Amino acid sequence: MSNFEYIINLVKLSGKRDMKVTCMFHVVRDRDGNLRPEKTPSCGINLDKEVFGCFSCGQKGSFIRLKSLLDDITYKEAKWQ
């Protein structure tokens, strides 16, 4: 299962069509200056519109773009998978 499929399945399992999750693209610094994943959800995923967007780091786009970023493949490869 790809990273993209994992994220989408988690959203589907929630039973919601629109959900906020922690962003997969950025990290934050804690009080000691260490990098860590964020704890507060800042990335919205909408299953009906097939879009995502993080209001914290600004990453946004279609599910095709999300798949290409998460699975480290080109946009063209993601479109045909």
Buried (B, 14 or more C-beta within 10 A) or exposed (E): EBBBEEBBEEBEEEEEEEBBBBBBBBEBEEEEEEEEEBEEBBBBBBBEEEBBBBEBBEBBBBBBBBBBBBBEBEEEEBEEE
